[in-house]
């Protein structure tokens, strides 16, 4: 498989991709772009509407002073500049009041009207009338102070002390402690969750980028007839092997830069992160991710190169890549959904089977201690899949790369697999 001609193709691929200015800039920019996107997302979450005006209607007038006090002491009411106009109305009076206020709500002179009926003291059901009543952010902010007033009123005649009321209002605060073989038991923050997200996004993006780049390269060489010149001095198998390995080495080098950056940030004393988000990543995990990723990348670039050899233009090839894209996208969503509970059975299975283990296993290993046999098993299964794919991909590539004219049907591509050389 390896000879001077394959090595020459690998060198050519590295020169065109790994050492190109565009690739170097993209490699260095993507970690920064992730931070920028994360910051923009956090900014969007923190940017809520300000200076909103509400009518706060309470059926039980005695509760109004408590609501006034509670809202006045709530930080978000002060910071967002919310204004509350307190009224006491019964249900019939409310209906009439809504008709009167309807024009002001539609003209957005009044944001909305809250109504706390007497029944809320038993079932905690509060009504909100507005042009946009499904305001999750507003509901989340007002839930605490309204719940506090209703709880105080509910327990006021039940001979409870103030301390007992404060205790009753508190939710349960879970503190997680990680137990592992190599390390002492320690409280776990959100740092490893961030690392798991970072692994998932970086692996997902790199597989797509390198796969598409390889496919584009094959299509360009085929459409420009360069491939015919190359095949005059080496075999299709040597050309395909060189292109796949060259692209995989390029992708592996790119991933190494990203992971070493994460490792540097997690171990650097210069960057003081809060205790809750302290990053804990071992060099062994980085090495495993790189090995597993490289094997997976060879598999995926082989599939993308095979699709590229079948078609003459990217538009036709895009339809052929859809099944391969699913092999990347589905594990990506499995890894994201696994963040809530990495012990889910489907996550354990997905982290073992070929293709999906390239993304799911590193994300899972960042969160929990995965048994060694599962880590080794994932790599062994990927290598087995690689040896199963390569001969089939080689047969399609050998015929497809020289196929010109009309677009081949998939039934014809299947026939190519039956050719004997």
NUKEBA-86005 format. One line per 3 residues: number of its first residue (from 1); for each residue x, z, y of C-alpha. Coordinates in nm, 4 decimals. Layout:
BEGIN
NUM	X/Z/Y  ...
//
This chain:
BEGIN
1	0.0000/0.0000/0.0000  0.2762/0.0940/0.2427  0.5369/-0.1651/0.3222
4	0.7075/-0.2984/0.6315  0.4166/-0.5288/0.7169  0.1635/-0.2392/0.7136
7	0.3994/-0.0268/0.9230  0.4321/-0.3171/1.1698  0.0515/-0.3300/1.2066
10	0.0398/0.0484/1.2576  0.3040/0.0214/1.5322  0.1051/-0.2568/1.6980
13	-0.2138/-0.0462/1.6910  -0.0339/0.2582/1.8336  0.1182/0.0475/2.1110
16	-0.2187/-0.0999/2.2046  -0.4186/0.2251/2.1832  -0.2138/0.5447/2.1795
19	0.0286/0.4424/2.4538  -0.2193/0.2632/2.6764  -0.2838/0.4172/3.0198
22	-0.6614/0.4153/2.9703  -0.6373/0.6089/2.6440  -0.3942/0.8674/2.7857
25	-0.6136/0.9204/3.0930  -0.9260/0.9545/2.8768  -0.7525/1.2063/2.6460
28	-0.6502/1.4225/2.9386  -0.9794/1.3886/3.1269  -1.2281/1.4724/2.8510
31	-1.1471/1.8498/2.8309  -1.1840/1.8616/3.2089  -1.5093/1.6662/3.1933
34	-1.6475/1.9126/2.9368  -1.5713/2.1978/3.1762  -1.7280/2.0037/3.4648
37	-2.0435/1.9235/3.2651  -2.0649/2.2863/3.1517  -2.0309/2.4010/3.5113
40	-2.2930/2.1524/3.6316  -2.5315/2.2674/3.3593  -2.4758/2.6338/3.4524
43	-2.5294/2.5422/3.8186  -2.8561/2.3639/3.7362  -2.9764/2.6659/3.5396
46	-2.8914/2.8972/3.8283  -3.0508/2.6745/4.0930  -3.4149/2.7765/4.1153
49	-3.6635/2.7136/4.3913  -3.6435/2.9578/4.6795  -3.8847/3.0985/4.9382
52	-4.1911/3.0497/4.7187  -4.5208/3.2064/4.8259  -4.7608/3.3664/4.5796
55	-5.0926/3.5475/4.5942  -5.0820/3.8404/4.3550  -5.4388/3.9344/4.2668
58	-5.4988/4.2585/4.0768  -5.8418/4.3649/3.9501  -5.7367/4.7306/3.9437
61	-5.6519/4.8073/4.3084  -5.4594/5.1241/4.2202  -5.1858/4.9121/4.0585
64	-5.1001/4.7223/4.3799  -4.8567/4.9875/4.5183  -4.6719/4.9907/4.1851
67	-4.6386/4.6115/4.1817  -4.5208/4.6167/4.5450  -4.2538/4.8770/4.4656
70	-4.1416/4.7037/4.1486  -4.1097/4.3564/4.3052  -3.9389/4.5004/4.6146
73	-3.6680/4.6510/4.3904  -3.6181/4.3383/4.1814  -3.3011/4.1436/4.2577
76	-3.4306/3.7932/4.1948  -3.7258/3.8471/4.4342  -3.4779/3.9379/4.7080
79	-3.2253/3.6634/4.6281  -3.4852/3.3885/4.5896  -3.6851/3.4984/4.8945
82	-4.0177/3.5175/4.7082  -4.3195/3.6331/4.9139  -4.6164/3.8083/4.7540
85	-4.9554/3.8554/4.9192  -5.1341/4.1351/4.7312  -5.5134/4.1383/4.6904
88	-5.7686/4.3223/4.4792  -6.0526/4.1027/4.3458  -6.2774/4.1025/4.0432
91	-6.3314/3.7950/3.8243  -6.6233/3.6522/4.0250  -6.4453/3.7053/4.3535
94	-6.1339/3.5405/4.2066  -6.3254/3.2243/4.1145  -6.4549/3.1942/4.4707
97	-6.1072/3.2698/4.6066  -5.9521/2.9966/4.3917  -6.1907/2.7390/4.5391
100	-6.0934/2.8500/4.8892  -5.7189/2.8417/4.8156  -5.7232/2.5153/4.6193
103	-5.6359/2.2933/4.9234  -5.3417/2.5190/5.0155  -5.2080/2.5041/4.6570
106	-5.2422/2.1256/4.6435  -5.0639/2.0940/4.9798  -4.7938/2.3317/4.8446
109	-4.8487/2.5774/5.1275  -4.9131/2.8290/4.8507  -4.7069/2.8057/4.5289
112	-4.9520/2.9824/4.2994  -5.1898/3.2703/4.2340  -5.1279/3.5433/3.9766
115	-5.4267/3.7341/3.8422  -5.3898/4.0636/3.6550  -5.7331/4.1448/3.5058
118	-5.8353/4.4880/3.3831  -5.7992/4.3646/3.0258  -5.4253/4.3118/3.0872
121	-5.3831/4.6890/3.0551  -5.4667/4.6428/2.6854  -5.3593/4.2915/2.5906
124	-5.0968/4.2161/2.8654  -5.2497/3.8728/2.9338  -5.1803/3.7668/3.2942
127	-5.3183/3.4435/3.4416  -5.1272/3.2071/3.6703  -5.2913/2.9290/3.8733
130	-5.0650/2.6607/4.0218  -4.9911/2.2866/4.0384  -4.7144/2.3533/3.7831
133	-4.8324/2.6503/3.5736  -4.5825/2.5924/3.2883  -4.2894/2.7352/3.4835
136	-4.0763/2.8964/3.2127  -3.8116/3.0191/3.4558  -4.0695/3.1939/3.6769
139	-4.2474/3.3474/3.3771  -3.9180/3.4839/3.2451  -3.8284/3.6362/3.5813
142	-4.1652/3.8044/3.6399  -4.2118/3.9234/3.2823  -3.9928/4.2324/3.3263
145	-4.1449/4.3866/3.6423  -4.5059/4.3074/3.5451  -4.4517/4.4503/3.1953
148	-4.3003/4.7662/3.3467  -4.6049/4.8308/3.5668  -4.8471/4.7685/3.2794
151	-4.6497/5.0005/3.0490  -4.6371/5.2751/3.3154  -5.0127/5.2477/3.3612
154	-5.0781/5.2440/2.9854  -4.8727/5.5581/2.9161  -4.9635/5.7424/3.2388
157	-5.2343/5.9508/3.0669  -5.0440/6.0095/2.7461  -4.8277/6.3041/2.8530
160	-4.4950/6.1186/2.8378  -4.2015/6.2138/3.0567  -4.0301/5.9585/3.2785
163	-3.7274/5.9476/3.0434  -3.9570/5.8756/2.7503  -4.1173/5.5930/2.9454
166	-3.7767/5.4434/3.0295  -3.6822/5.4614/2.6610  -4.0122/5.2986/2.5563
169	-3.9557/5.0085/2.7979  -3.6068/4.9317/2.6716  -3.5496/4.6506/2.4274
172	-3.3045/4.6682/2.1386  -2.9466/4.5840/2.2374  -2.7609/4.4393/1.9382
175	-2.3818/4.4707/1.9277  -2.2195/4.2453/1.6654  -1.9041/4.3530/1.4803
178	-1.7146/4.0964/1.2741  -1.5814/4.1949/0.9323  -1.3047/3.9712/0.7989
181	-1.0346/3.9909/0.5332  -0.7341/3.9406/0.7574  -0.8407/4.1287/1.0685
184	-0.9692/4.4759/1.1459  -1.3380/4.5227/1.2210  -1.3939/4.4399/1.5876
187	-1.6833/4.3742/1.8207  -1.7563/4.0001/1.8384  -1.8312/3.8394/2.1714
190	-1.9465/3.4863/2.2463  -1.5956/3.3351/2.2463  -1.6125/3.1964/1.8929
193	-1.9540/3.0505/1.9662  -1.7938/2.8571/2.2538  -1.5125/2.7418/2.0217
196	-1.7697/2.6269/1.7660  -1.9517/2.4259/2.0340  -1.6189/2.2803/2.1542
199	-1.5211/2.1723/1.8000  -1.8608/2.0118/1.7460  -1.8570/1.8092/2.0683
202	-1.4905/1.7034/2.0437  -1.5171/1.5915/1.6793  -1.8438/1.4106/1.7488
205	-1.7073/1.2266/2.0518  -1.3761/1.1368/1.8899  -1.5390/0.9917/1.5767
208	-1.7685/0.7750/1.7876  -1.4970/0.6662/2.0308  -1.2334/0.5805/1.7696
211	-1.4873/0.4136/1.5420  -1.6216/0.1933/1.8201  -1.2699/0.1097/1.9421
214	-1.1649/0.0004/1.5935  -1.4756/-0.2114/1.5477  -1.4290/-0.3770/1.8899
217	-1.0651/-0.4509/1.8067  -1.1602/-0.6193/1.4775  -1.4341/-0.8274/1.6446
220	-1.2018/-0.9384/1.9264  -0.9276/-1.0450/1.6850  -1.1832/-1.2306/1.4739
223	-1.3548/-1.4104/1.7631  -1.0236/-1.5036/1.9316  -0.8790/-1.6344/1.5990
226	-0.5791/-1.3978/1.6323  -0.6636/-1.2685/1.2882  -0.5893/-1.6105/1.1372
229	-0.2379/-1.5957/1.2829  -0.1903/-1.2399/1.1515  -0.3166/-1.3340/0.8036
232	-0.0538/-1.6067/0.7833  0.2112/-1.3348/0.7452  0.0247/-1.0466/0.5748
235	-0.2715/-0.9938/0.3440  -0.6218/-0.8795/0.4581  -0.5661/-0.5507/0.2723
238	-0.2415/-0.4861/0.4596  -0.4014/-0.5782/0.7929  -0.7016/-0.3521/0.7331
241	-0.4856/-0.0607/0.6137  -0.2569/-0.0909/0.9149  -0.5471/-0.1040/1.1629
244	-0.7273/0.1943/1.0056  -0.4166/0.4109/0.9837  -0.3087/0.3147/1.3359
247	-0.6502/0.4081/1.4763  -0.6578/0.7309/1.2721  -0.3120/0.8382/1.3911
250	-0.4228/0.7667/1.7482  -0.7411/0.9722/1.7047  -0.5495/1.2514/1.5324
253	-0.2984/1.2684/1.8193  -0.5830/1.2809/2.0692  -0.7551/1.5606/1.8777
256	-0.4243/1.7508/1.8547  -0.3915/1.7418/2.2351  -0.7451/1.8789/2.2771
259	-0.7095/2.1539/2.0143  -0.3661/2.2632/2.1376  -0.5227/2.2925/2.4842
262	-0.7948/2.5214/2.3434  -0.5328/2.7218/2.1499  -0.3236/2.7538/2.4661
265	-0.6203/2.8780/2.6695  -0.7200/3.1312/2.4024  -0.3694/3.2751/2.3693
268	-0.2615/3.2550/2.7322  -0.2248/3.5810/2.9217  -0.2515/3.3898/3.2491
271	-0.6217/3.3177/3.2062  -0.8159/3.6444/3.2066  -1.1517/3.5791/3.0425
274	-1.4288/3.8428/3.0304  -1.4331/4.0530/2.7137  -1.7651/3.8988/2.6052
277	-1.6226/3.5453/2.5970  -1.2687/3.6110/2.4774  -1.1609/3.3152/2.2622
280	-1.0169/3.4027/1.9214  -0.8704/3.1044/1.7374  -0.6004/3.1079/1.4729
283	-0.3352/2.8332/1.4414  -0.4364/2.7961/1.0743  -0.7850/2.6933/1.1831
286	-0.6429/2.4300/1.4200  -0.4245/2.2874/1.1411  -0.7210/2.2756/0.9017
289	-0.9409/2.1027/1.1603  -0.6721/1.8396/1.2223  -0.6231/1.7668/0.8497
292	-0.9963/1.7526/0.7775  -1.0569/1.5407/1.0874  -0.7816/1.2920/1.0031
295	-0.9224/1.2341/0.6534  -1.2720/1.1954/0.7971  -1.1481/0.9635/1.0694
298	-0.9854/0.7344/0.8103  -1.3223/0.7153/0.6313  -1.5218/0.6391/0.9448
301	-1.2761/0.3884/1.0942  -1.2756/0.2069/0.7565  -1.6543/0.1767/0.7769
304	-1.6510/0.0662/1.1434  -1.3738/-0.1878/1.0740  -1.5753/-0.3235/0.7811
307	-1.8840/-0.3727/0.9988  -1.6695/-0.5354/1.2684  -1.5308/-0.7853/1.0166
310	-1.8828/-0.9004/0.9222  -1.9994/-0.9982/1.2733  -1.8669/-1.2207/1.5521
313	-1.9959/-1.0183/1.8494  -2.0696/-0.6538/1.9407  -2.4463/-0.7180/1.9795
316	-2.4867/-0.8203/1.6152  -2.2486/-0.5458/1.4989  -2.4463/-0.2705/1.6779
319	-2.7302/-0.3076/1.4273  -2.4868/-0.2783/1.1380  -2.3321/0.0417/1.2716
322	-2.6624/0.2336/1.2820  -2.6254/0.3867/0.9298  -2.2678/0.4905/1.0126
325	-2.3822/0.6420/1.3415  -2.6375/0.8483/1.1478  -2.3527/0.9897/0.9359
328	-2.2054/1.1255/1.2620  -2.5197/1.2151/1.4586  -2.7025/1.4091/1.1828
331	-2.4049/1.6441/1.1131  -2.3736/1.6924/1.4896  -2.7306/1.8243/1.5116
334	-2.6810/2.0333/1.1964  -2.3759/2.1957/1.3575  -2.5672/2.2632/1.6804
337	-2.8673/2.4134/1.4980  -2.6313/2.6240/1.2851  -2.5086/2.8219/1.5878
340	-2.8038/3.0634/1.5610  -2.7257/3.1467/1.1988  -2.4153/2.9956/1.0339
343	-2.5272/3.1334/0.6947  -2.8215/2.8953/0.6670  -2.8205/2.7257/0.3239
346	-2.8337/2.3719/0.4651  -2.5319/2.4468/0.6866  -2.3329/2.5649/0.3857
349	-2.4231/2.2482/0.1928  -2.3529/2.0195/0.4909  -2.0129/2.1810/0.5398
352	-1.9145/2.0787/0.1866  -2.0403/1.7234/0.1392  -1.8372/1.4197/0.2543
355	-1.8864/1.2827/0.6080  -2.0895/1.5795/0.7405  -1.8146/1.8306/0.6549
358	-1.5892/1.6639/0.9132  -1.8036/1.8172/1.1915  -1.9948/2.1040/1.0267
361	-1.7083/2.2807/0.8437  -1.4876/2.3418/1.1554  -1.7921/2.4601/1.3539
364	-1.8842/2.6996/1.0695  -1.5267/2.8257/1.0273  -1.5134/2.9153/1.3973
367	-1.8125/3.1480/1.3490  -1.7632/3.3092/1.0070  -1.5077/3.3531/0.7306
370	-1.5657/3.0580/0.4979  -1.4408/3.1079/0.1381  -1.1145/2.9273/0.0673
373	-1.2640/2.7310/-0.2204  -1.5243/2.5830/0.0151  -1.2563/2.4839/0.2677
376	-1.0483/2.3137/-0.0017  -1.3602/2.1669/-0.1643  -1.4645/1.9953/0.1596
379	-1.1253/1.8242/0.1879  -1.1199/1.7259/-0.1809  -1.4701/1.5752/-0.1591
382	-1.3722/1.3797/0.1537  -1.0599/1.2429/-0.0179  -1.2712/1.1432/-0.3201
385	-1.5177/0.9670/-0.0900  -1.2264/0.7948/0.0837  -1.0961/0.6539/-0.2448
388	-1.4476/0.5383/-0.3315  -1.5038/0.3659/0.0048  -1.1689/0.1904/0.0508
391	-1.1955/-0.0639/-0.2364  -1.5523/-0.1580/-0.1334  -1.4614/-0.1825/0.2354
394	-1.1579/-0.3918/0.1437  -1.3695/-0.6459/-0.0477  -1.6118/-0.6885/0.2445
397	-1.3292/-0.7034/0.5003  -1.1401/-0.9691/0.2993  -1.4334/-1.2107/0.3106
400	-1.5931/-1.1074/0.6393  -1.2815/-1.1332/0.8547  -1.2602/-1.5078/0.7804
403	-1.6366/-1.5676/0.7906  -1.7427/-1.7894/1.0803  -2.0618/-1.9656/1.1801
406	-2.4034/-1.8139/1.1196  -2.4474/-1.4388/1.0899  -2.4325/-1.3407/0.7194
409	-2.7350/-1.1788/0.5595  -2.6931/-0.8349/0.4039  -2.7744/-0.9871/0.0634
412	-2.4691/-1.2123/0.1094  -2.2531/-0.9129/0.2072  -2.3575/-0.7384/-0.1147
415	-2.2513/-1.0503/-0.3093  -1.9047/-1.0196/-0.1512  -1.8659/-0.6884/-0.3375
418	-1.8981/-0.8751/-0.6685  -1.6130/-1.1156/-0.5960  -1.3074/-1.0686/-0.8132
421	-0.9606/-1.1282/-0.6721
//
